[in-house]
Amino acid sequence: MTKLRITQVRSQIGQTERHRGTLRALGLGRIGRTTEREASPETLGMLRKVRHLVKVEDA
């Protein structure tokens, strides 16, 4: 599978609890924090939920 580099670019303040939980599950929580994940269907679904808060690149 392909790797994705996920960077949080917007604050979680003012977001719903579900969005904040999704960011935590992805290993994020602060602006500028980056993590690498496999592009599984579960990860892609989480990214779709918080696409307005993160930037996704191929790793």
PDB file with one MODEL, atoms N, CA, C and O in Angstrom:
MODEL        1
ATOM      1  N   MET A   1       0.838  -1.190   0.000  1.00  0.00           N
ATOM      2  CA  MET A   1       0.000   0.000   0.000  1.00  0.00           C
ATOM      3  C   MET A   1       0.877   1.245   0.000  1.00  0.00           C
ATOM      4  O   MET A   1       2.053   1.205   0.362  1.00  0.00           O
ATOM      5  N   THR A   2       0.282   2.325  -0.408  1.00  0.00           N
ATOM      6  CA  THR A   2       1.014   3.581  -0.460  1.00  0.00           C
ATOM      7  C   THR A   2       0.962   4.295   0.892  1.00  0.00           C
ATOM      8  O   THR A   2      -0.022   4.187   1.625  1.00  0.00           O
ATOM      9  N   LYS A   3       2.012   5.012   1.206  1.00  0.00           N
ATOM     10  CA  LYS A   3       2.094   5.775   2.460  1.00  0.00           C
ATOM     11  C   LYS A   3       1.593   7.191   2.216  1.00  0.00           C
ATOM     12  O   LYS A   3       1.800   7.751   1.139  1.00  0.00           O
ATOM     13  N   LEU A   4       0.942   7.761   3.204  1.00  0.00           N
ATOM     14  CA  LEU A   4       0.465   9.138   3.148  1.00  0.00           C
ATOM     15  C   LEU A   4       1.115   9.934   4.262  1.00  0.00           C
ATOM     16  O   LEU A   4       1.245   9.448   5.386  1.00  0.00           O
ATOM     17  N   ARG A   5       1.522  11.152   3.954  1.00  0.00           N
ATOM     18  CA  ARG A   5       2.040  12.068   4.962  1.00  0.00           C
ATOM     19  C   ARG A   5       0.907  13.054   5.271  1.00  0.00           C
ATOM     20  O   ARG A   5       0.450  13.783   4.391  1.00  0.00           O
ATOM     21  N   ILE A   6       0.465  13.064   6.523  1.00  0.00           N
ATOM     22  CA  ILE A   6      -0.688  13.862   6.941  1.00  0.00           C
ATOM     23  C   ILE A   6      -0.204  14.941   7.889  1.00  0.00           C
ATOM     24  O   ILE A   6       0.449  14.644   8.890  1.00  0.00           O
ATOM     25  N   THR A   7      -0.520  16.194   7.583  1.00  0.00           N
ATOM     26  CA  THR A   7      -0.119  17.335   8.402  1.00  0.00           C
ATOM     27  C   THR A   7      -1.359  18.122   8.794  1.00  0.00           C
ATOM     28  O   THR A   7      -2.194  18.439   7.947  1.00  0.00           O
ATOM     29  N   GLN A   8      -1.477  18.435  10.075  1.00  0.00           N
ATOM     30  CA  GLN A   8      -2.593  19.257  10.520  1.00  0.00           C
ATOM     31  C   GLN A   8      -2.269  20.709  10.221  1.00  0.00           C
ATOM     32  O   GLN A   8      -1.208  21.202  10.604  1.00  0.00           O
ATOM     33  N   VAL A   9      -3.186  21.406   9.530  1.00  0.00           N
ATOM     34  CA  VAL A   9      -2.942  22.787   9.127  1.00  0.00           C
ATOM     35  C   VAL A   9      -3.930  23.772   9.747  1.00  0.00           C
ATOM     36  O   VAL A   9      -3.714  24.982   9.681  1.00  0.00           O
ATOM     37  N   ARG A  10      -5.013  23.272  10.347  1.00  0.00           N
ATOM     38  CA  ARG A  10      -5.975  24.152  11.003  1.00  0.00           C
ATOM     39  C   ARG A  10      -6.269  23.647  12.402  1.00  0.00           C
ATOM     40  O   ARG A  10      -6.091  22.466  12.701  1.00  0.00           O
ATOM     41  N   SER A  11      -6.720  24.549  13.248  1.00  0.00           N
ATOM     42  CA  SER A  11      -6.973  24.236  14.649  1.00  0.00           C
ATOM     43  C   SER A  11      -8.209  23.364  14.813  1.00  0.00           C
ATOM     44  O   SER A  11      -9.134  23.406  14.002  1.00  0.00           O
ATOM     45  N   GLN A  12      -8.202  22.574  15.878  1.00  0.00           N
ATOM     46  CA  GLN A  12      -9.370  21.762  16.208  1.00  0.00           C
ATOM     47  C   GLN A  12     -10.345  22.506  17.105  1.00  0.00           C
ATOM     48  O   GLN A  12     -11.420  21.990  17.409  1.00  0.00           O
ATOM     49  N   ILE A  13      -9.988  23.710  17.532  1.00  0.00           N
ATOM     50  CA  ILE A  13     -10.893  24.510  18.360  1.00  0.00           C
ATOM     51  C   ILE A  13     -12.137  24.852  17.548  1.00  0.00           C
ATOM     52  O   ILE A  13     -12.037  25.301  16.406  1.00  0.00           O
ATOM     53  N   GLY A  14     -13.294  24.640  18.133  1.00  0.00           N
ATOM     54  CA  GLY A  14     -14.547  24.932  17.459  1.00  0.00           C
ATOM     55  C   GLY A  14     -15.072  23.779  16.616  1.00  0.00           C
ATOM     56  O   GLY A  14     -16.155  23.882  16.039  1.00  0.00           O
ATOM     57  N   GLN A  15     -14.331  22.693  16.537  1.00  0.00           N
ATOM     58  CA  GLN A  15     -14.780  21.519  15.779  1.00  0.00           C
ATOM     59  C   GLN A  15     -15.588  20.613  16.696  1.00  0.00           C
ATOM     60  O   GLN A  15     -15.555  20.751  17.919  1.00  0.00           O
ATOM     61  N   THR A  16     -16.309  19.690  16.088  1.00  0.00           N
ATOM     62  CA  THR A  16     -17.112  18.762  16.882  1.00  0.00           C
ATOM     63  C   THR A  16     -16.204  17.771  17.608  1.00  0.00           C
ATOM     64  O   THR A  16     -15.030  17.621  17.270  1.00  0.00           O
ATOM     65  N   GLU A  17     -16.756  17.114  18.587  1.00  0.00           N
ATOM     66  CA  GLU A  17     -15.996  16.112  19.342  1.00  0.00           C
ATOM     67  C   GLU A  17     -15.573  14.963  18.426  1.00  0.00           C
ATOM     68  O   GLU A  17     -14.499  14.394  18.617  1.00  0.00           O
ATOM     69  N   ARG A  18     -16.384  14.618  17.452  1.00  0.00           N
ATOM     70  CA  ARG A  18     -16.031  13.545  16.510  1.00  0.00           C
ATOM     71  C   ARG A  18     -14.817  13.925  15.685  1.00  0.00           C
ATOM     72  O   ARG A  18     -13.946  13.088  15.445  1.00  0.00           O
ATOM     73  N   HIS A  19     -14.743  15.180  15.245  1.00  0.00           N
ATOM     74  CA  HIS A  19     -13.580  15.616  14.468  1.00  0.00           C
ATOM     75  C   HIS A  19     -12.323  15.618  15.335  1.00  0.00           C
ATOM     76  O   HIS A  19     -11.256  15.207  14.879  1.00  0.00           O
ATOM     77  N   ARG A  20     -12.442  16.076  16.574  1.00  0.00           N
ATOM     78  CA  ARG A  20     -11.284  16.080  17.468  1.00  0.00           C
ATOM     79  C   ARG A  20     -10.812  14.653  17.738  1.00  0.00           C
ATOM     80  O   ARG A  20      -9.609  14.394  17.784  1.00  0.00           O
ATOM     81  N   GLY A  21     -11.760  13.724  17.916  1.00  0.00           N
ATOM     82  CA  GLY A  21     -11.404  12.334  18.130  1.00  0.00           C
ATOM     83  C   GLY A  21     -10.738  11.708  16.914  1.00  0.00           C
ATOM     84  O   GLY A  21      -9.826  10.892  17.048  1.00  0.00           O
ATOM     85  N   THR A  22     -11.192  12.090  15.741  1.00  0.00           N
ATOM     86  CA  THR A  22     -10.583  11.576  14.508  1.00  0.00           C
ATOM     87  C   THR A  22      -9.149  12.068  14.385  1.00  0.00           C
ATOM     88  O   THR A  22      -8.266  11.305  13.993  1.00  0.00           O
ATOM     89  N   LEU A  23      -8.905  13.333  14.714  1.00  0.00           N
ATOM     90  CA  LEU A  23      -7.536  13.851  14.679  1.00  0.00           C
ATOM     91  C   LEU A  23      -6.644  13.096  15.661  1.00  0.00           C
ATOM     92  O   LEU A  23      -5.506  12.761  15.333  1.00  0.00           O
ATOM     93  N   ARG A  24      -7.152  12.828  16.861  1.00  0.00           N
ATOM     94  CA  ARG A  24      -6.375  12.070  17.845  1.00  0.00           C
ATOM     95  C   ARG A  24      -6.069  10.669  17.331  1.00  0.00           C
ATOM     96  O   ARG A  24      -4.957  10.172  17.509  1.00  0.00           O
ATOM     97  N   ALA A  25      -7.047  10.031  16.695  1.00  0.00           N
ATOM     98  CA  ALA A  25      -6.850   8.683  16.169  1.00  0.00           C
ATOM     99  C   ALA A  25      -5.810   8.668  15.057  1.00  0.00           C
ATOM    100  O   ALA A  25      -5.124   7.665  14.861  1.00  0.00           O
ATOM    101  N   LEU A  26      -5.690   9.767  14.332  1.00  0.00           N
ATOM    102  CA  LEU A  26      -4.678   9.868  13.282  1.00  0.00           C
ATOM    103  C   LEU A  26      -3.305  10.222  13.838  1.00  0.00           C
ATOM    104  O   LEU A  26      -2.318  10.201  13.102  1.00  0.00           O
ATOM    105  N   GLY A  27      -3.227  10.545  15.127  1.00  0.00           N
ATOM    106  CA  GLY A  27      -1.945  10.895  15.729  1.00  0.00           C
ATOM    107  C   GLY A  27      -1.635  12.371  15.632  1.00  0.00           C
ATOM    108  O   GLY A  27      -0.477  12.775  15.746  1.00  0.00           O
ATOM    109  N   LEU A  28      -2.664  13.184  15.421  1.00  0.00           N
ATOM    110  CA  LEU A  28      -2.480  14.632  15.313  1.00  0.00           C
ATOM    111  C   LEU A  28      -3.070  15.301  16.543  1.00  0.00           C
ATOM    112  O   LEU A  28      -3.477  14.618  17.483  1.00  0.00           O
ATOM    113  N   GLY A  29      -3.120  16.608  16.550  1.00  0.00           N
ATOM    114  CA  GLY A  29      -3.695  17.332  17.678  1.00  0.00           C
ATOM    115  C   GLY A  29      -3.163  18.743  17.790  1.00  0.00           C
ATOM    116  O   GLY A  29      -3.740  19.572  18.494  1.00  0.00           O
ATOM    117  N   ARG A  30      -2.070  19.025  17.105  1.00  0.00           N
ATOM    118  CA  ARG A  30      -1.517  20.379  17.098  1.00  0.00           C
ATOM    119  C   ARG A  30      -1.249  20.795  15.660  1.00  0.00           C
ATOM    120  O   ARG A  30      -0.920  19.963  14.815  1.00  0.00           O
ATOM    121  N   ILE A  31      -1.391  22.063  15.394  1.00  0.00           N
ATOM    122  CA  ILE A  31      -1.090  22.573  14.056  1.00  0.00           C
ATOM    123  C   ILE A  31       0.386  22.333  13.769  1.00  0.00           C
ATOM    124  O   ILE A  31       1.243  22.610  14.608  1.00  0.00           O
ATOM    125  N   GLY A  32       0.676  21.818  12.588  1.00  0.00           N
ATOM    126  CA  GLY A  32       2.047  21.555  12.184  1.00  0.00           C
ATOM    127  C   GLY A  32       2.524  20.155  12.482  1.00  0.00           C
ATOM    128  O   GLY A  32       3.580  19.755  11.990  1.00  0.00           O
ATOM    129  N   ARG A  33       1.791  19.401  13.263  1.00  0.00           N
ATOM    130  CA  ARG A  33       2.192  18.020  13.565  1.00  0.00           C
ATOM    131  C   ARG A  33       1.951  17.142  12.336  1.00  0.00           C
ATOM    132  O   ARG A  33       0.928  17.264  11.664  1.00  0.00           O
ATOM    133  N   THR A  34       2.906  16.260  12.055  1.00  0.00           N
ATOM    134  CA  THR A  34       2.847  15.405  10.865  1.00  0.00           C
ATOM    135  C   THR A  34       2.968  13.947  11.274  1.00  0.00           C
ATOM    136  O   THR A  34       3.699  13.607  12.203  1.00  0.00           O
ATOM    137  N   THR A  35       2.242  13.093  10.568  1.00  0.00           N
ATOM    138  CA  THR A  35       2.317  11.658  10.783  1.00  0.00           C
ATOM    139  C   THR A  35       2.251  10.954   9.438  1.00  0.00           C
ATOM    140  O   THR A  35       1.766  11.523   8.460  1.00  0.00           O
ATOM    141  N   GLU A  36       2.736   9.720   9.385  1.00  0.00           N
ATOM    142  CA  GLU A  36       2.671   8.926   8.165  1.00  0.00           C
ATOM    143  C   GLU A  36       1.799   7.706   8.423  1.00  0.00           C
ATOM    144  O   GLU A  36       1.941   7.029   9.441  1.00  0.00           O
ATOM    145  N   ARG A  37       0.901   7.438   7.492  1.00  0.00           N
ATOM    146  CA  ARG A  37      -0.028   6.316   7.615  1.00  0.00           C
ATOM    147  C   ARG A  37      -0.120   5.579   6.296  1.00  0.00           C
ATOM    148  O   ARG A  37       0.149   6.139   5.233  1.00  0.00           O
ATOM    149  N   GLU A  38      -0.505   4.302   6.378  1.00  0.00           N
ATOM    150  CA  GLU A  38      -0.821   3.540   5.177  1.00  0.00           C
ATOM    151  C   GLU A  38      -2.173   4.016   4.638  1.00  0.00           C
ATOM    152  O   GLU A  38      -3.043   4.422   5.409  1.00  0.00           O
ATOM    153  N   ALA A  39      -2.342   3.966   3.333  1.00  0.00           N
ATOM    154  CA  ALA A  39      -3.582   4.428   2.700  1.00  0.00           C
ATOM    155  C   ALA A  39      -4.617   3.305   2.696  1.00  0.00           C
ATOM    156  O   ALA A  39      -4.987   2.809   1.633  1.00  0.00           O
ATOM    157  N   SER A  40      -5.079   2.908   3.862  1.00  0.00           N
ATOM    158  CA  SER A  40      -6.105   1.875   3.976  1.00  0.00           C
ATOM    159  C   SER A  40      -7.484   2.526   3.865  1.00  0.00           C
ATOM    160  O   SER A  40      -7.595   3.743   4.017  1.00  0.00           O
ATOM    161  N   PRO A  41      -8.525   1.756   3.608  1.00  0.00           N
ATOM    162  CA  PRO A  41      -9.875   2.330   3.540  1.00  0.00           C
ATOM    163  C   PRO A  41     -10.280   3.040   4.831  1.00  0.00           C
ATOM    164  O   PRO A  41     -10.989   4.046   4.793  1.00  0.00           O
ATOM    165  N   GLU A  42      -9.829   2.514   5.980  1.00  0.00           N
ATOM    166  CA  GLU A  42     -10.172   3.146   7.257  1.00  0.00           C
ATOM    167  C   GLU A  42      -9.519   4.519   7.380  1.00  0.00           C
ATOM    168  O   GLU A  42     -10.158   5.487   7.793  1.00  0.00           O
ATOM    169  N   THR A  43      -8.244   4.592   7.018  1.00  0.00           N
ATOM    170  CA  THR A  43      -7.528   5.862   7.099  1.00  0.00           C
ATOM    171  C   THR A  43      -8.116   6.879   6.125  1.00  0.00           C
ATOM    172  O   THR A  43      -8.275   8.050   6.469  1.00  0.00           O
ATOM    173  N   LEU A  44      -8.438   6.441   4.922  1.00  0.00           N
ATOM    174  CA  LEU A  44      -9.009   7.349   3.930  1.00  0.00           C
ATOM    175  C   LEU A  44     -10.365   7.879   4.385  1.00  0.00           C
ATOM    176  O   LEU A  44     -10.704   9.030   4.110  1.00  0.00           O
ATOM    177  N   GLY A  45     -11.143   7.049   5.080  1.00  0.00           N
ATOM    178  CA  GLY A  45     -12.423   7.505   5.619  1.00  0.00           C
ATOM    179  C   GLY A  45     -12.235   8.551   6.703  1.00  0.00           C
ATOM    180  O   GLY A  45     -12.984   9.526   6.764  1.00  0.00           O
ATOM    181  N   MET A  46     -11.233   8.353   7.566  1.00  0.00           N
ATOM    182  CA  MET A  46     -10.957   9.343   8.611  1.00  0.00           C
ATOM    183  C   MET A  46     -10.509  10.654   7.988  1.00  0.00           C
ATOM    184  O   MET A  46     -10.920  11.727   8.429  1.00  0.00           O
ATOM    185  N   LEU A  47      -9.668  10.571   6.962  1.00  0.00           N
ATOM    186  CA  LEU A  47      -9.191  11.788   6.303  1.00  0.00           C
ATOM    187  C   LEU A  47     -10.331  12.534   5.623  1.00  0.00           C
ATOM    188  O   LEU A  47     -10.328  13.764   5.577  1.00  0.00           O
ATOM    189  N   ARG A  48     -11.298  11.804   5.099  1.00  0.00           N
ATOM    190  CA  ARG A  48     -12.443  12.452   4.465  1.00  0.00           C
ATOM    191  C   ARG A  48     -13.241  13.259   5.484  1.00  0.00           C
ATOM    192  O   ARG A  48     -13.802  14.302   5.148  1.00  0.00           O
ATOM    193  N   LYS A  49     -13.296  12.778   6.734  1.00  0.00           N
ATOM    194  CA  LYS A  49     -14.036  13.485   7.783  1.00  0.00           C
ATOM    195  C   LYS A  49     -13.378  14.801   8.178  1.00  0.00           C
ATOM    196  O   LYS A  49     -14.068  15.770   8.496  1.00  0.00           O
ATOM    197  N   VAL A  50     -12.040  14.839   8.158  1.00  0.00           N
ATOM    198  CA  VAL A  50     -11.331  16.029   8.641  1.00  0.00           C
ATOM    199  C   VAL A  50     -10.515  16.689   7.522  1.00  0.00           C
ATOM    200  O   VAL A  50      -9.490  17.316   7.789  1.00  0.00           O
ATOM    201  N   ARG A  51     -10.964  16.550   6.282  1.00  0.00           N
ATOM    202  CA  ARG A  51     -10.190  17.068   5.145  1.00  0.00           C
ATOM    203  C   ARG A  51     -10.010  18.582   5.193  1.00  0.00           C
ATOM    204  O   ARG A  51      -9.082  19.109   4.580  1.00  0.00           O
ATOM    205  N   HIS A  52     -10.881  19.291   5.910  1.00  0.00           N
ATOM    206  CA  HIS A  52     -10.755  20.744   6.018  1.00  0.00           C
ATOM    207  C   HIS A  52      -9.712  21.157   7.061  1.00  0.00           C
ATOM    208  O   HIS A  52      -9.396  22.342   7.175  1.00  0.00           O
ATOM    209  N   LEU A  53      -9.173  20.199   7.822  1.00  0.00           N
ATOM    210  CA  LEU A  53      -8.201  20.495   8.876  1.00  0.00           C
ATOM    211  C   LEU A  53      -6.793  20.003   8.563  1.00  0.00           C
ATOM    212  O   LEU A  53      -5.845  20.384   9.250  1.00  0.00           O
ATOM    213  N   VAL A  54      -6.638  19.163   7.538  1.00  0.00           N
ATOM    214  CA  VAL A  54      -5.350  18.533   7.272  1.00  0.00           C
ATOM    215  C   VAL A  54      -4.915  18.730   5.828  1.00  0.00           C
ATOM    216  O   VAL A  54      -5.710  19.069   4.952  1.00  0.00           O
ATOM    217  N   LYS A  55      -3.613  18.503   5.612  1.00  0.00           N
ATOM    218  CA  LYS A  55      -3.038  18.468   4.276  1.00  0.00           C
ATOM    219  C   LYS A  55      -2.459  17.071   4.088  1.00  0.00           C
ATOM    220  O   LYS A  55      -1.755  16.566   4.962  1.00  0.00           O
ATOM    221  N   VAL A  56      -2.754  16.445   2.951  1.00  0.00           N
ATOM    222  CA  VAL A  56      -2.329  15.074   2.688  1.00  0.00           C
ATOM    223  C   VAL A  56      -1.415  15.055   1.481  1.00  0.00           C
ATOM    224  O   VAL A  56      -1.738  15.627   0.440  1.00  0.00           O
ATOM    225  N   GLU A  57      -0.252  14.386   1.623  1.00  0.00           N
ATOM    226  CA  GLU A  57       0.697  14.237   0.539  1.00  0.00           C
ATOM    227  C   GLU A  57       1.121  12.780   0.468  1.00  0.00           C
ATOM    228  O   GLU A  57       0.981  12.043   1.444  1.00  0.00           O
ATOM    229  N   ASP A  58       1.638  12.359  -0.681  1.00  0.00           N
ATOM    230  CA  ASP A  58       2.248  11.034  -0.801  1.00  0.00           C
ATOM    231  C   ASP A  58       3.607  11.064  -0.122  1.00  0.00           C
ATOM    232  O   ASP A  58       4.356  12.033  -0.249  1.00  0.00           O
ATOM    233  N   ALA A  59       3.918   9.989   0.603  1.00  0.00           N
ATOM    234  CA  ALA A  59       5.211   9.934   1.302  1.00  0.00           C
ATOM    235  C   ALA A  59       6.232   9.189   0.487  1.00  0.00           C
ATOM    236  O   ALA A  59       7.376   9.042   0.915  1.00  0.00           O
TER     237      ALA A  59
ENDMDL
END
